[in-house]
């Protein structure tokens, strides 16, 4: 089973990668840019595996580049906030 099959596992995976990036000294600006690039890649190349991913893809595809960057930043914020509640 892929981490993309379950949205909670996907968020946990992103949270782990985010924590590693922060511990490695990446700035929030760099993390946000990487999140945007990953979102762009996933939207173009990866078929959504669940309802949450289909929604994110639909939002991504409907948005301008600036809106896509905001969506990427919100995903980063989501996994950051969830990491503080565990």
C-alpha positions, 0 to 999 in steps of 0.5 A: 500500500502506498502512502498516497492511498491514505490521506492521514498517512500522507500527512504524516509522511509530509510532517516527517519530511517537514520536520527533517527539513527544518532540523536540516536548517531549511528556511520557511521560504525554501520549504514553501517553494519546495511544497509548491514544486511538489504540488505542481508535480503531483498535480501533473503526474500523479493520479489522486488516490482518494477523495482528499487528493482529488479535492486538492487536485481540483483546487490546484487546477482551478487556481492561479500560480499565486493561489497554488503557492498559497495552497502549498503553504496551507498544506505545510501549515496543516502538517506543521499544526498537526505535528504539534498536537501529537 
